[in-house]
Amino acid sequence: MMANLSNNWANGLASAKRVNEIFNTVPEVQDGPDVSALPVNAAGRVVFENVNFHYNGNGTNPSSRPST
């Protein structure tokens, strides 16, 4: 039981170290100097236009389905 507890403790410390590394990483993409903040009540919207999807096809006819 003590060995199991010791292993769990070591795994927890390693995980905490990795999480701290991620939190301390400086993002590669930074805001520009003239960027303004979005309003708090800004309405978001995503529009998908001319989007196609297919499985294992050549992409020429998105409505066709591969034979199984």
Number of C-alpha atoms within 10 A of each C-alpha: 6 7 8 9 10 11 12 12 12 12 12 12 12 12 12 12 12 12 11 11 11 11 10 9 8 9 8 5 6 7 7 7 6 6 7 8 6 8 7 6 6 7 7 5 5 5 6 6 6 5 7 11 9 14 10 7 12 8 12 9 11 13 10 11 11 9 4 3
